[in-house]
Amino acid sequence: MLKGFKEFILRGNVIELAVAVVIGTAFTAVVTSIVNNLINPLISAVFRADSLDTALVAEIPTLDGGTSDVKFGAVLGAIITFITVAAVVYFVFVLPMNTLKERAEAKRKAGEPDPDEPESELTLLSEIRDLLAERPTGDTHQPRH
């Protein structure tokens, strides 16, 4: 029972998921700060409301004679938050990763070895062969086997 739990915890996917949750939480704090400290003050200047949650509210009559609030501003705020998150994810994560992949692919096509990729046995043997071929052939001090 504990062996299975240990295997589960030590899987790479669980660790990656935990890192993603931590990064997601920190990212949410950044987006919340942008919305609360940048977007909401701009909205209050335009719509005379503290935030979009209280802006563009329409009262509609209900069947029992009361009213109900339709909060168009809150929906607009959620859309703005989504677009902000999507833009930050794209420009901070996706675009740089795509650029790095394109550069690595261009280097690979140009024949440059990837510094992170280990050399294959064939490459190492080819280098040894080339080094041996460069040695002078008149070397009589070492016997051949």
Solvent accessible surface area in square Angstrom, and as a share of the most:
residue,aa,sasa,rsa
1,M,214,0.95
2,L,146,0.73
3,K,149,0.63
4,G,43,0.41
5,F,123,0.51
6,K,125,0.53
7,E,95,0.43
8,F,103,0.43
9,I,66,0.33
10,L,116,0.57
11,R,139,0.51
12,G,45,0.44
13,N,110,0.56
14,V,36,0.21
15,I,91,0.46
16,E,117,0.52
17,L,119,0.59
18,A,55,0.42
19,V,85,0.49
20,A,58,0.45
21,V,90,0.52
22,V,102,0.59
23,I,93,0.47
24,G,32,0.31
25,T,90,0.53
26,A,58,0.45
27,F,39,0.16
28,T,83,0.48
29,A,62,0.48
30,V,79,0.46
31,V,7,0.04
32,T,65,0.38
33,S,51,0.33
34,I,53,0.27
35,V,27,0.16
36,N,78,0.40
37,N,106,0.54
38,L,103,0.51
39,I,27,0.14
40,N,25,0.13
41,P,64,0.40
42,L,111,0.55
43,I,13,0.07
44,S,39,0.25
45,A,82,0.63
46,V,112,0.65
47,F,81,0.34
48,R,225,0.82
49,A,16,0.12
50,D,122,0.63
51,S,22,0.14
52,L,5,0.03
53,D,84,0.44
54,T,89,0.52
55,A,4,0.03
56,L,80,0.40
57,V,62,0.36
58,A,37,0.29
59,E,121,0.54
60,I,82,0.42
61,P,115,0.72
62,T,50,0.29
63,L,193,0.96
64,D,127,0.66
65,G,71,0.69
66,G,33,0.32
67,T,89,0.52
68,S,47,0.30
69,D,76,0.39
70,V,49,0.28
71,K,102,0.43
72,F,118,0.49
73,G,0,0.00
74,A,32,0.25
75,V,93,0.53
76,L,67,0.33
77,G,16,0.16
78,A,65,0.50
79,I,87,0.44
80,I,51,0.26
81,T,44,0.25
82,F,142,0.59
83,I,102,0.52
84,T,24,0.14
85,V,44,0.25
86,A,44,0.34
87,A,40,0.31
88,V,34,0.20
89,V,54,0.31
90,Y,97,0.37
91,F,124,0.51
92,V,86,0.49
93,F,92,0.38
94,V,61,0.35
95,L,73,0.36
96,P,56,0.35
97,M,105,0.47
98,N,63,0.32
99,T,47,0.28
100,L,102,0.51
101,K,131,0.55
102,E,118,0.53
103,R,152,0.55
104,A,58,0.45
105,E,69,0.31
106,A,61,0.47
107,K,108,0.46
108,R,151,0.55
109,K,150,0.63
110,A,77,0.60
111,G,64,0.61
112,E,91,0.41
113,P,120,0.75
114,D,72,0.37
115,P,123,0.77
116,D,130,0.67
117,E,114,0.51
118,P,116,0.73
119,E,100,0.45
120,S,61,0.39
121,E,141,0.63
122,L,135,0.67
123,T,58,0.33
124,L,81,0.40
125,L,110,0.55
126,S,33,0.22
127,E,80,0.36
128,I,92,0.46
129,R,150,0.55
130,D,65,0.34
131,L,114,0.57
132,L,99,0.49
133,A,81,0.63
134,E,134,0.60
135,R,117,0.43
136,P,107,0.67
137,T,130,0.75
138,G,64,0.61
139,D,62,0.32
140,T,121,0.71
141,H,169,0.76
142,Q,118,0.52
143,P,110,0.69
144,R,218,0.80
145,H,223,1.00
